[in-house]
Amino acid sequence: MRQKFSVEGMSCVNCVAAVEHAVKKLDGLVSVEVSLLSKSMVCEFDESKLSSKKIINTVNKAGYRASLYGEISDGGSKFLSEKTRLISSVIILIPLMYVAMGDMMGIPTPAFLHELPLVSAFIQLSLALAVAFINAKFFVNGFRALFKLTPNMDSLVAMGSSASFLYGIFSIIMLFIGISEKNAEIVSKYSHGLYFESAAMILTLVTVGKMLEERAKSKTGNAIAKLSKLAPERSVVLRDGKEIEINSSEIVCGDIVVIRPGASVPVDGIIIEGGSEINEAALTGESAPRYKTVGDEVMTATVNLTGAFKMQAKKVGGDTVLAKIIELVENTSASKAPVARLADKVAAVFIPIVTSIAVVTAVIWMIAGENFDFALSNAISVLVISCPCALGLATPVAITVAVGKLAGEGILVKSAEALETLHKTQVAVFDKTGTLTKGHPVVTDFFDLTDGGELLSVALSLESSSEHPLGRAICTYAIENGAVTLGSEDFAAVPGRGVRAKINSKEYFAGNAAYMSELKIDVSAYGETFEKLSREGKTVMFFAENDTLIGFLAASDEIADGSEKTLEALSELGIETVMLTGDNELSALSTAEKLGISRVISGVLPSEKGSTVESLKKEGKTVIMTGDGINDAPALTGADVGIAVGAGSDIAIDSADVVLVKNDLSDISRAVKYSRSVMTNIKENLFWAFFYNAVCIPIAAGALYPAFGITLSPMLASAAMSFSSIFVVCNALRLYRK
């Protein structure tokens, strides 16, 4: 049996490993896959040996909360949301900083805080404990990972914050001793050495980074929901010779479904009677409708534009093309692991080393004959100064600045992973229709063979009643060039061919070459021009009066503004460009030639787009995908970074990691270059954070004390830790000038 579960409480790859490790021990388990991104787990197991309930209990015992996918777990999450934690922490942190550091900052404070140091100490302890309670997630997850020997960023936060708490409590004990012994020196020393504000500040600042991480883990839920709504809820079927309306979900294979003009197709099937123009843009990306008749296949979510037809259902439910697209989007999203944080990678080495140094420091000084106070002070100084505040801020602060900066420029980055990954881009894949092109036909060539030059007015009169995109393009072109309608009678659309009507009692026709052939109208004299236009990927429309050709025109989907500059800029960055489209080969090659794209993959369905992106990734390349349509959703989620143009479908936008609000493709190269600046900034931050630790930890341990009598008190250690954080933040703020 294969079963999907929801798993709450996971915050990093170490948590994923812990869940997998616990479940793999169960007898009867065949396989387990845990996704941090979708907070889910898929297990395949032998029902005779293992049950879903036992799997859930095992995950719960491991410290997480599991439930069957789609169900609400008992009790829900025991932790507050990141936003709530941050706001609550800041509200409490303000009075804590006032009590602890008001004097240092020159702010007047009540006299009793000076006269009653224990009262001040317990106020600070209470406020700091409130912040710790609000951010209990760090301690639970951090120490759990630490005890399992898989320390992560939460472990660093928990260790640093706990070190400040530990010294603060030690200081309170010393205050009791000082007051009881009436020792003013001890009271003065430890009333200024509490550092509870450091513990609270660490938790509050790192929560900013955690908020960004949570945003990075949710991006395709809405896309999947919108995909599911594309199929109509109700449909008309033939049962016992009568037309009845039923829920589309009740259609079974073999049913005869009646599709009227304007209706969406509810299932995949084959036309058995009638024919019509079908808009397949939702699935293939083709801007032009296709005429389909008896024997042709039609797919779910495509739209019937003109005539009515009957179809026999062949694939229903989860077997339809639309359902497969939904499955691709969901599976690709779940399988995409988040980018590993460098801080998490070093935590496994950093924490044991720092802890060992702190313990060794205390032991050595006690062996050397120093008192416990001195030894403990140095040990805690090591833990405080190596507090990961700067390390924890190195990435999220730079990301916060970058995301805000790009948003102001109309580039919405929906995850920190996307911003981090963009700098590694090696291949940029583009959808054609609506992305590299404008997505609608425009008249490009016009040939008037009439003596009086009235073809434009004839064309406007013929096409003014047409709903076909090409007809609308012809009307727009005619009006822009001064044509006036002559009026028409007996208008009729000929499916898959063109239109016909009477103008001033004369019969006029407009259509493709096949239509002209049926009407026995000779167009061979312009065959060479026709072939040339076709090779350029253009659609040719002929016009005839009675049985005489009076002109023709060509239309094509125009290149979108900025496409050429974008591709040129990406090439300068050393990035390979690929066109991936559902359009026909001639149209795709023509567009590629204009844009200078050497690699073209045409005539592909959505599932093939996704697999193409996957094949590029398997070559070890970092792939970004830019698209605008529903059909691009699997490829957008499958790429390392999916980019949607702002004018694209809501589903494409929901599936993407980056949205170009201004529809300006040149923003892609801007985002890639800015990502490189961000990653350089992050590496600088991490270097200085580690450099600071490498220099300051030995000093905190007392390395300079034997020769120079210099020690680094926890207060100075805390100040140095704060300075490193300020340095990292200031360095990140430089990104605003990029």
Disulfide bonds with the S-S distance in Angstrom:
none
